[in-house]
Amino acid sequence: MNYDKLLNISVELGCRLMYSGAEIYRVEESVRRLLQAYGLESPEVFAIPNCVIVSAACPDGRVRTVMRRVGQA
């Protein structure tokens, strides 16, 4: 599985939810559930009104982190 792509998709989900007006807790929970559905056991998701950060320890042993500002491409 391509975990880089999975994290990018999950951050995109978080940004779109945030941009659409979703609450912070809902953004974090939705991204966390998506990552857990793909087998990541304890992903960390942090969202504030202008930024979403996702970090996960992948089964291949690497820790990956993706950050994206809300409202930017």
N, C-alpha and C positions, 0 to 999 in steps of 0.2 A: 504494500500500500504506500502511496505517496503522501507522507504526513505533512510535507510542506504545503502541498495543494489543499489538504484537509484543513490545516490551520488558516490558510488564506481564505477559504470558503467560509469558515466559521467567523472570522473577523468581518468579512463582508456582510454576513447575516446580521451580526451585531450592529454594524454601522447603519445598515438599512433600517433595522428596527428603531435605533436611536433617532435617525433622521425622520422617521415616521411618527415620532412622539411617544414611543414606548417608555415605560418606567425603567429606571436603572436596574432594579432587581429582576425585571422580566428579561431584559437584554442578557444579563449575566446568566440567569437560569437557562434560557433558550440555547445559548452557545454551549454551556456546560453539558446540557442534555444531548446536543448534537454530537459532541466529542465523545461522550460516554457511549452513545449508540454505536460508534465506530471502534469501540474497544479501548479507549484511553481511560484508565481507571480514575485518576485524580487530576483532571485539568484545572488550571487556575485561570479565572476570568476576572478582569477588573475593568469596570466601565465608569466613566464620568461623562458629563454632558458633551464634551468635545473629543473624547478619545476612548478607544477600546483596545485593551491589551489581553492577549491570550498566550498562555504558556502551558506546555505539556511535556511530560517525560514519556517518550515513545518507546514501544517495545524493542526497537533496535538499539536502545541504550542512550540515545542522544536527547538532550532537552532542547526544545524549540520554542522560540518566543516570537510573536508577531504583534506589532502595534500599528494602529491606523487612526488618523484623525478623522472625526466625523465631518462629513460635508466636503471632503476632498477626494479626488479620484485616485 
